[in-house]
Structure formats: structure tokens, C-alpha cells
Amino acid sequence: MAAVREAPSENRYGRSADQRADRKLKIIGSVLGVALLGVIGWIGYDYVAGKGVSAEVIKFKVVSDDRVEVHLEVRKDRDAKGYCTIRSQREDGTDVARKDFRFDDDTDRIDRVLSLRTTSRATSVELLGCTDDDGASR
């Protein structure tokens, strides 16, 4: 007959190393999960409630070898003031123009056609970003 071994009593020898490691991993996982939820909540709150400026280049037209017209639309809070930065590049990706467009209008939507002087013929226009005077970048 084979002898049956009984597992050692936990009260007598304490917890096993695997159980301690499992408990530590559960605690670390819980802390990281709560931190992740906090970050997601903060980003969501900032997105919904934050005062912000958003803009987009509707279209652009290369007028000549040294000029581009850009149709820019800015959406913002009525009292927000700040600027948007636009750049133009030639075919090889080299910058040929960069301009900050300042907005101070007491309206929530600005629709403008801007003229950029370029150093050579442009092939693209890009909105780099907008910043309000409170320092919030978008």
C-alpha cells in the first residue's frame, strides 16, 4: 500500500512563496488599474470640459512660385484668444513658409483665407497646431 502524504499545515509553516507572489501581483495590478482609470478620466474631463481651440486647413491653393493661399477654419470658445501655426513645404519636404495666425475675434468660429509668402514653389500646407493665450495647445 502506498503512503499518502498530507500537505503541511499553513498555520505551522506560513504561506508559500507562490501565494505571496500572487498576492503582490494582485496588489500591483489593482494599483496600476486604478492609476490607468484615473489617467483616462482626467483626459476625458480635459477633452469635454477643457477650454480649447481646434482648427483645420479646409483647402489651399498655390497661387505662384512665392505665394500660397490657405483657407483656415478655427473653432474656439467665444472669448478665447491665441494663434495657430501654419507651414508650407515644397515637394522634397523642405519648409518654404511658416506663419502664425493670430485670432482675437469675439466669436466661436473664424473662417479666413490667409496668404503665405514662400521661398520657393510650395506643394503642401500643414496646420502645426493652435495655442490659446491660457497656454493650452491643441
BASESE-705578 format. One record per residue: x, y, z of N, C-alpha, C in turn; residue in one letter. Coordinates in steps of 0.2 Angstrom, whole numbers, padded with zeros to 4 digits, always signed. Layout:
BEGIN
XYZXYZXYZA;...
END
This chain:
BEGIN
+0004-0006+0000+0000+0000+0000+0004+0006+0000M;+0002+0011-0004+0006+0017-0005+0004+0022+0001A;+0009+0025+0004+0008+0030+0009+0006+0037+0006A;+0001+0040+0009-0002+0046+0007+0001+0052+0011V;+0004+0056+0008+0007+0062+0011+0002+0068+0012R;+0002+0070+0017-0003+0076+0018+0001+0082+0017E;-0002+0088+0015+0001+0094+0014+0003+0097+0021A;+0008+0101+0021+0010+0104+0028+0005+0109+0029P;+0003+0110+0035-0002+0114+0038+0001+0122+0037S;-0004+0126+0034-0001+0133+0033+0000+0137+0039E;-0004+0135+0044-0003+0139+0051+0004+0137+0054N;+0006+0131+0052+0013+0129+0055+0019+0132+0051R;+0018+0132+0045+0024+0134+0041+0023+0141+0037Y;+0018+0144+0038+0016+0151+0035+0014+0150+0027G;+0014+0155+0024+0011+0155+0017+0017+0153+0012R;+0015+0150+0007+0021+0148+0002+0023+0154-0002S;+0029+0153-0005+0031+0159-0009+0027+0161-0015A;+0024+0156-0018+0019+0157-0024+0013+0161-0021D;+0010+0160-0016+0005+0163-0013+0007+0171-0012Q;+0012+0172-0009+0015+0178-0008+0016+0182-0014R;+0019+0179-0019+0020+0182-0026+0013+0184-0029A;+0008+0179-0028+0002+0180-0031-0002+0186-0028D;-0001+0187-0022-0004+0192-0018-0001+0199-0020R;+0006+0199-0021+0009+0205-0023+0007+0207-0030K;+0007+0202-0034+0004+0204-0041-0003+0207-0041L;-0007+0204-0037-0014+0206-0037-0014+0214-0035K;-0010+0215-0030-0010+0222-0027-0007+0227-0032I;-0002+0225-0035+0002+0229-0040-0003+0230-0046I;-0007+0225-0048-0011+0225-0054-0017+0230-0052G;-0020+0230-0046-0025+0234-0044-0023+0241-0044S;-0017+0243-0041-0014+0249-0041-0014+0252-0048V;-0011+0248-0052-0010+0251-0059-0016+0252-0063L;-0021+0247-0062-0028+0248-0064-0031+0254-0062G;-0031+0256-0056-0034+0262-0053-0030+0268-0056V;-0024+0268-0057-0020+0273-0060-0022+0275-0067A;-0023+0269-0071-0025+0270-0078-0032+0273-0078L;-0036+0271-0074-0043+0274-0074-0043+0281-0072L;-0039+0283-0068-0038+0290-0066-0035+0294-0072G;-0030+0291-0075-0027+0295-0081-0033+0296-0087V;-0036+0290-0088-0042+0290-0093-0047+0295-0091I;-0049+0296-0085-0054+0300-0083-0052+0308-0083G;-0045+0309-0082-0043+0316-0082-0042+0318-0089W;-0040+0314-0094-0040+0315-0101-0047+0317-0104I;-0052+0312-0102-0059+0313-0104-0062+0320-0101G;-0060+0321-0095-0063+0328-0092-0060+0334-0096Y;-0053+0333-0097-0050+0339-0100-0053+0340-0107D;-0054+0334-0111-0057+0335-0118-0064+0338-0118Y;-0068+0336-0113-0075+0338-0113-0076+0345-0110V;-0072+0346-0104-0073+0352-0101-0068+0357-0102A;-0063+0355-0105-0057+0360-0106-0058+0365-0111G;-0056+0371-0109-0057+0376-0114-0051+0375-0120K;-0054+0375-0126-0049+0373-0131-0050+0377-0138G;-0045+0376-0142-0045+0378-0148-0044+0373-0153V;-0048+0372-0158-0046+0367-0164-0047+0371-0170S;-0043+0368-0175-0043+0372-0182-0042+0366-0187A;-0043+0368-0193-0041+0364-0199-0040+0368-0205E;-0036+0365-0209-0035+0368-0216-0040+0365-0220V;-0045+0370-0223-0050+0367-0227-0047+0366-0234I;-0044+0370-0237-0040+0369-0243-0035+0374-0244K;-0030+0373-0249-0025+0378-0250-0024+0378-0258F;-0022+0384-0260-0020+0385-0267-0014+0388-0268K;-0010+0385-0272-0003+0388-0274-0004+0393-0279V;-0003+0399-0278-0005+0405-0282+0001+0406-0287V;+0007+0406-0284+0013+0407-0288+0019+0404-0285S;+0025+0405-0288+0031+0402-0285+0033+0404-0278D;+0030+0410-0276+0031+0413-0270+0025+0414-0266D;+0020+0411-0267+0014+0413-0263+0009+0407-0263R;+0006+0406-0257+0001+0401-0256-0005+0404-0252V;-0011+0402-0254-0017+0404-0251-0020+0398-0247E;-0021+0400-0240-0024+0394-0236-0030+0396-0233V;-0035+0392-0234-0042+0393-0231-0042+0389-0224H;-0042+0393-0218-0041+0390-0212-0048+0392-0208L;-0050+0386-0204-0056+0387-0200-0054+0386-0193E;-0055+0390-0188-0054+0390-0181-0060+0389-0177V;-0061+0384-0173-0066+0384-0168-0064+0385-0161R;-0067+0389-0157-0064+0390-0151-0070+0393-0146K;-0069+0394-0140-0073+0397-0135-0074+0405-0138D;-0079+0408-0137-0081+0415-0139-0075+0420-0137R;-0073+0419-0130-0068+0424-0128-0061+0422-0128D;-0060+0416-0131-0053+0413-0132-0049+0417-0137A;-0043+0419-0135-0038+0422-0140-0032+0418-0140K;-0028+0418-0146-0022+0414-0147-0020+0414-0154G;-0016+0409-0156-0014+0409-0163-0013+0402-0165Y;-0013+0401-0172-0012+0394-0175-0006+0395-0179C;-0002+0390-0180+0004+0390-0184+0003+0386-0190T;+0005+0388-0196+0004+0385-0202+0011+0385-0206I;+0012+0379-0209+0018+0379-0213+0017+0376-0220R;+0021+0378-0224+0021+0376-0231+0027+0372-0233S;+0027+0367-0237+0033+0364-0239+0033+0363-0247Q;+0039+0362-0249+0040+0360-0256+0040+0352-0257R;+0041+0350-0263+0040+0343-0264+0045+0338-0260E;+0051+0341-0259+0056+0337-0255+0055+0337-0248D;+0050+0341-0245+0048+0341-0238+0052+0347-0235G;+0055+0351-0238+0059+0357-0235+0053+0362-0234T;+0054+0365-0228+0049+0371-0227+0051+0377-0231D;+0046+0380-0234+0046+0386-0238+0043+0392-0235V;+0038+0390-0230+0035+0396-0227+0032+0393-0220A;+0032+0398-0215+0029+0397-0209+0026+0403-0206R;+0020+0403-0204+0016+0409-0202+0012+0407-0196K;+0012+0412-0191+0007+0412-0185+0001+0416-0187D;-0005+0413-0186-0011+0417-0187-0014+0418-0181F;-0014+0425-0179-0017+0427-0173-0025+0428-0173R;-0028+0425-0168-0035+0426-0168-0037+0429-0161F;-0041+0435-0162-0043+0439-0156-0051+0440-0157D;-0054+0437-0162-0061+0439-0163-0066+0436-0157D;-0071+0440-0156-0076+0438-0150-0081+0433-0154D;-0079+0428-0157-0084+0423-0160-0081+0416-0159T;-0085+0411-0159-0083+0405-0158-0081+0401-0164D;-0081+0404-0170-0079+0401-0177-0076+0407-0181R;-0070+0405-0183-0066+0410-0188-0065+0406-0194I;-0067+0409-0200-0066+0406-0206-0062+0412-0211D;-0056+0410-0212-0051+0415-0216-0047+0412-0221R;-0046+0416-0226-0041+0414-0231-0035+0418-0230V;-0029+0415-0229-0023+0418-0227-0018+0417-0233L;-0014+0422-0234-0009+0422-0239-0002+0421-0236S;+0002+0416-0238+0009+0414-0236+0014+0416-0241L;+0019+0420-0240+0024+0421-0244+0029+0415-0243R;+0031+0412-0249+0035+0406-0249+0042+0408-0252T;+0047+0404-0250+0054+0405-0253+0055+0401-0259T;+0051+0396-0261+0050+0393-0267+0044+0390-0268S;+0042+0387-0274+0036+0384-0275+0034+0379-0270R;+0028+0380-0267+0025+0375-0262+0021+0370-0265A;+0021+0364-0262+0017+0358-0264+0012+0356-0259T;+0013+0358-0252+0008+0356-0247+0008+0362-0242S;+0003+0362-0238+0002+0366-0232-0001+0362-0226V;+0002+0363-0220+0000+0359-0215-0001+0364-0209E;-0006+0362-0205-0008+0366-0198-0004+0362-0193L;+0001+0366-0190+0005+0363-0185+0002+0362-0178L;-0002+0367-0177-0006+0367-0170-0008+0374-0169G;-0013+0374-0163-0015+0380-0161-0014+0381-0153C;-0013+0387-0151-0012+0388-0144-0017+0394-0142T;-0020+0393-0136-0024+0399-0134-0019+0403-0129D;-0021+0409-0127-0017+0413-0123-0016+0410-0116D;-0021+0406-0114-0020+0402-0107-0015+0397-0107D;-0012+0395-0113-0007+0391-0114-0009+0384-0116G;-0015+0383-0117-0017+0376-0119-0016+0375-0127A;-0012+0370-0128-0011+0368-0135-0016+0363-0137S;-0017+0363-0144-0022+0358-0147-0019+0357-0154R;
END
